[in-house]
Amino acid sequence: MTLIDTLNLQQIEELHRLYRHQWWTGDRTLEETRSLVRHSSLVLGFLDEGGCLAAFARVLSDFTVKAMIFDVIVSEAFQGQGVGKALMNAIHSHPELRRVRHFELYCLPEMAPYYESLGFRELNDELLFMRRERL
């Protein structure tokens, strides 16, 4: 696997194909995928031996206090092989994020044990998750 921190046009299209198969990203358009990659503070991914995108995550950050991790996704062919863990470790150890105090993410309850194994902890009693949608 090769770690990358930029995506070319072909890799963005591969990311969009990965998104199409997930409940939280299945309705995103290719233009939205291009835009979110362009406007993220940091993007990281792994390429397989053939140069195809095997895993991806993006970060929004102030590079000092907070880094919010979004869209952690691993191609089905590479799940269960430690690729997601390697991707999360690459984020946590990235030079641009070395001063960040808090790394945060959202996940489904069934994914909590996985992220807890990577050092995350639930903040349910401390924070309220809120959303305002554009109508």
C-alpha positions in Angstrom: 0.0 0.0 0.0 1.1 3.5 -0.8 0.0 6.4 1.4 -1.1 9.6 -0.5 -2.1 13.0 0.6 -3.6 14.3 -2.6 -6.0 12.8 -5.0 -5.9 13.1 -8.8 -9.0 13.2 -10.9 -9.1 9.4 -11.4 -8.7 8.8 -7.7 -11.5 11.3 -7.0 -13.7 9.2 -9.3 -12.6 6.0 -7.5 -13.5 7.7 -4.2 -16.9 8.6 -5.6 -17.5 5.0 -6.6 -16.6 3.9 -3.0 -19.0 6.5 -1.6 -21.8 5.2 -3.8 -21.8 1.9 -1.7 -22.1 3.5 1.7 -25.3 4.6 3.5 -23.8 8.0 4.6 -22.3 8.9 1.2 -24.4 7.1 -1.4 -26.3 10.2 -2.5 -23.3 12.4 -3.0 -22.7 13.6 -6.6 -19.3 13.5 -8.3 -19.2 17.3 -8.1 -19.8 17.2 -4.4 -17.0 14.6 -4.0 -14.6 16.9 -6.0 -15.6 19.9 -3.8 -15.2 18.1 -0.5 -11.8 16.8 -1.4 -10.7 20.3 -2.6 -12.0 22.0 0.5 -10.8 19.6 3.2 -7.9 20.6 5.4 -6.1 17.3 4.7 -7.0 14.2 2.7 -5.2 10.8 3.1 -5.6 7.6 1.3 -3.9 4.3 0.5 -3.4 3.0 -3.0 -3.3 -0.7 -3.7 -0.4 -2.3 -5.7 -2.3 -1.5 -8.9 -2.5 2.2 -8.0 -6.3 2.2 -7.2 -7.7 3.9 -4.2 -8.1 1.3 -1.4 -8.9 3.6 1.5 -9.6 7.3 2.2 -10.3 9.7 5.0 -10.4 13.5 5.2 -9.8 16.0 8.0 -11.1 19.5 8.8 -8.9 21.2 11.2 -7.5 24.4 12.7 -4.2 22.5 13.0 -4.0 23.6 16.7 -6.9 22.4 18.8 -9.3 20.4 16.8 -9.2 17.9 13.9 -12.5 16.4 12.8 -12.1 13.2 10.8 -14.7 12.5 8.2 -15.5 9.8 5.6 -13.2 7.0 6.8 -13.7 4.4 4.1 -11.9 1.2 3.2 -12.7 -0.7 0.0 -14.5 -3.9 0.7 -11.5 -5.9 -0.7 -9.2 -4.5 2.0 -11.5 -4.5 5.0 -10.2 -6.6 8.0 -6.6 -6.3 6.9 -5.5 -3.3 9.2 -5.8 -0.7 6.4 -8.3 1.4 8.4 -6.1 1.3 11.4 -3.1 2.3 9.3 -5.1 5.2 7.8 -6.1 6.4 11.3 -2.5 6.2 12.5 -1.4 8.1 9.5 -3.8 10.9 10.3 -2.8 11.0 14.0 0.9 11.1 13.2 0.7 13.5 10.2 3.2 16.3 10.6 0.6 19.0 9.9 -1.5 17.7 12.7 1.2 17.2 15.3 0.0 20.1 17.5 -3.6 19.2 17.4 -5.1 18.3 20.9 -8.4 16.7 20.0 -9.1 14.3 17.1 -12.9 13.7 16.8 -15.2 11.7 14.6 -18.8 10.5 14.3 -19.5 6.8 14.0 -22.4 4.3 14.3 -22.7 2.7 17.7 -21.6 -0.6 16.3 -18.3 1.0 15.2 -17.5 2.4 18.6 -15.5 -0.6 19.8 -13.3 -0.3 16.7 -12.6 3.4 17.3 -12.1 2.8 21.0 -9.4 0.3 20.1 -7.7 3.2 18.3 -7.8 5.5 21.4 -11.1 7.3 20.8 -13.7 7.5 23.6 -17.4 8.3 23.7 -18.4 11.8 24.8 -22.2 11.3 25.1 -22.4 12.7 28.6 -20.3 15.7 27.7 -21.5 16.9 24.4 -24.7 17.2 22.4 -24.6 16.4 18.7 -26.7 19.0 16.9 -27.4 19.7 13.2 -29.1 22.4 11.2 -30.1 21.5 7.7 -30.4 23.9 4.7 -34.0 23.8 3.6 
